[in-house]
Amino acid sequence: MLEKMKELIVNYVEIDADTITEDSDFIEDLGFNSYDFMSLLGDLENEYEITVDESEVIEVHTVGQAIEYIKKLQG
């Protein structure tokens, strides 16, 4: 799932996918702004057939947290 996340992330920010880890913070490390992050969430919803709860996703700051959140939504 990390590799797929990397593929999606590089669509939004200019960063080498090889530098992205589960500890990468979307804003501080990857340079996301709120619009980029919300757009990425839309891609994740389509890719993994999930529905993101905006009140829960505000707690997601790192790539690893996003992966865990997706896994939780997938059951």
C-alpha positions in Angstrom: 0.0 0.0 0.0 3.0 2.3 0.6 4.0 2.1 -3.0 0.5 3.0 -4.2 0.5 6.0 -1.8 3.8 7.1 -3.2 2.4 7.0 -6.7 -0.6 9.2 -5.7 1.5 11.6 -3.6 3.9 12.5 -6.5 0.9 13.6 -8.5 0.5 16.5 -6.1 3.9 17.6 -5.0 7.3 17.6 -6.6 9.2 15.1 -4.6 11.2 12.0 -5.3 9.0 9.0 -4.5 12.0 7.2 -3.0 12.2 9.8 -0.2 8.6 9.1 1.0 8.3 6.9 4.0 5.5 6.0 6.4 6.9 8.7 8.8 6.7 11.5 6.1 4.4 14.2 7.3 2.1 15.4 4.5 2.5 19.1 5.3 5.9 19.4 6.9 7.9 16.9 4.9 6.0 16.6 1.6 4.8 20.2 1.2 1.1 19.5 0.9 -1.4 22.3 1.3 -4.9 21.7 2.4 -6.3 21.6 -1.1 -3.7 19.0 -2.2 -4.5 16.9 0.8 -8.3 17.0 0.2 -7.7 16.1 -3.5 -5.5 13.2 -2.4 -8.2 12.0 -0.1 -10.6 11.9 -3.1 -8.1 9.8 -5.0 -7.8 7.4 -2.0 -11.6 7.1 -1.8 -11.7 6.1 -5.5 -8.6 3.8 -5.4 -9.7 1.9 -2.3 -13.5 2.3 -2.5 -13.8 3.9 0.9 -15.5 6.9 2.2 -13.4 9.3 4.3 -14.9 11.0 7.3 -13.5 14.5 7.3 -13.9 14.7 11.1 -11.6 11.7 11.5 -9.1 12.5 8.8 -8.0 15.7 10.5 -6.0 13.4 12.8 -4.0 12.0 9.9 -0.7 13.7 9.5 1.7 11.1 8.1 1.7 8.6 5.3 1.7 5.8 7.8 -1.3 7.2 9.6 -3.1 7.5 6.2 -2.4 3.8 5.4 -3.7 2.7 8.8 -6.8 4.8 8.4 -7.5 3.2 5.0 -7.0 -0.3 6.4 -9.4 0.6 9.2 -12.0 1.8 6.7 -11.6 -1.4 4.7 -12.4 -3.4 7.8 
